[in-house]
Amino acid sequence: MTDFLVLNIIITFFIVFAFGIMLSYLILALLSYMEIRKYIHAFGYVKSNLMLSSPIVPRVSILAPAYNEALNIVANVRSLLSLQYTDMELVIINDGSKDNSMDLLIEAYKLEKTSFYPYEYVSCKKIKGVYRSVHPSFSSLVVVDKENGGKSDALNAGINVSSGKLFACIDVDCILEPNSIIKMVIPFIRERSKKIIATGGVIRIANDCVFKGGRLQKVRLPNSWICRWQVLEYMRSFLLGRMGWARVNGLLLISGAFGLFNRKLAIEAGGYRHDTVGEDMELVVRMRRIMEEKRIPYAVKFIPDPLCWTEAPSSWKILGRQRNRWTRGTMDTLKFHRKMLFNPRYRFTGMVSFPYWLFFEWLAPIIEFLGIIITILLLVLGYVNVKFLILTIILVYSFAVMISMYALWTDQRTYMQYKDRGDQWRLILAAFLEPFIYHPFLVWSALKGNIDYFSGKKSWGTMTRRGIAKNG
C-alpha cells in the first residue's frame, strides 16, 4: 500500500510539473501577443529619422569586445560605424587578441594611441592603450587595447572608457539593423513613470542569409537542420517568452549579443562579474535587485523588432558547448541572488520571475530526464498504464508543435522574415521533427552543464564560427 502511494505521488508530481510548464507557455504566449500589439500600435510606425533629429536623444556608447577576430574585424567595424544614430561612439575592446586584429584596425582606420587613461569605475584587466582615428570619418571610433580577461572583463573596460549615458553591449561579429539603436533607445525616452534600466531586442539567425557591405540583403532559412531548429527556438524564446515577461515587467535576461543598459546604474551595480559565464543575465538580475531594494519604479523593456543578426552554432559539438555554458550561467545567477527566491521584498521578481527560472529553466531538463528514466523503469515493471502513457506522449508532443506553430504564426503576422513559401514549409516540418531530435539534445546538454557546474568547470569553451561576413 505504501509503495503504491509513493508511486502515485511520483507520477502525480511529473504530470503536475509538465502541465505547469505548458500552462506557463500558454500564459506567456497570450501576454506576448498583447505586448506585441501594444508595441506596434505605439511605436511600430514611429519615424526613426524624426527621432534621430530630436535634441533629447541620449548619447550611446556601443561596446564590442573582440578576441582573435582578424578574419572579419575591419568589415564588422565598418558596419557598426554606419549605424543610424545621431550621438554615438563605437568602442571596440581588443581583449588581448593573439592574432593581428589590432594591427588591422590601426591600419584600416588610421588609429593613433592617445594619452587618455580611463578612471576605473568597474574592475578590469590592465588597459594598454586607448586609440582614436586621425581620420574625420571615423571620429566616433574608439579602440581599447587591453590584457586578456574574457568578455565580461572587456565589457567592463568598455564601460570605463565610454562616455555615453547608455551603453549597448554587442558581439562584434553581429550584424545590426541600421535603425536598431534608435529603436532600443525609444523606451528610455518615452517612459516617464518608471526608470528604464535596460532594453533587449530580438536576435535572429544569420546563417545562409545574404549580406553585402555589412548589411542584410536577403533573409534565407539556414540550409542545415540544426540551424533551422535554432530559428524556431529563437522565435519562441524572443517573440513569445521574453515579450511575455516584458509585458509584466518580469524579464530577467537580455541577450549578450545585443542589449542596451543605463551606464550609471551598471556602474553602481559593479559592472559585469568575472566569476561567471552568464554575465549578461547576472547583471540584469543585479540591477533589478538594486532597484527593488531602493523601491524605485523601474522597468526592463523588450523590442520585438528583428534588430540583430548573429551566427548560430552549425555543429552539434559547438551547440552543446553553448547550451552547457548557458546552463552554468543560469545556475550562477540563481546562486548569487538566491536571497531573492520567494522573498516578498523583491515583489514580482522574487515571487514569480525568479522561481520560474529556478523550476522551469534550470530544473526542467533534470526533471524531464528523471521522468523519462522513471517512466521506462515503471513500464518495464508493469506499473504504467500503456494507453494512458501513449495519450500523455501525444498530448505533450502536440503541445510542443502547437507552440512552435504559434511562434511561426506570430512572426508571419508581425515581421514576416521568411517570405518564401518553401522556407515556411521547411520551418513547419522542423517543428514536427524538433521534439524527437533537437529537444533531447538540448536536455542532454543542460544535464552536462549541471555536471560540469558541480565539478567546478568555469570555462566558456571554444565557440568556432564560420563568419557571417563571408556570406553573399
Secondary structure, DSSP 8 states (H G I E B T S, - for coil): -HHHHHHHHHHHHHHHHHHHHHHHHHHHHHHHHHHHHHHHHHTTT--HHHHHT-TT---EEEEEEESS-TTTHHHHHHHHHT---SSEEEEEEEES-SSSHHHHHHHHHTEEE-S-----SS--S-EEEEEEESSGGGTTEEEEEE----HHHHHHHHHHH---SEEEEE-TT-EE-TTHHHHHHHHHHH--SSEEEEEEEEEEE-TT-EEETTEEEE----SSHHHHHHHHHHIIIIIIIIHHHHHTT------TTEEEEEHHHHHHTTSS-SS-S-HHHHHHHHHHHHHHHHT--EEEEEEEEEEEEE----SHHHHHHHHHHHHHHHHHHHHHTGGGTT-GGGHHIIIIIHHHIIIIIIHHHHHHHHHHHHHHHHHHHT-S-HHHHHHHHHHHHHHHHHHHHHHHHHHHHHT-----HHHHHHHHHHHHHGGGTHHHHHHHHHHHHHHHHHTT-----------GGG--
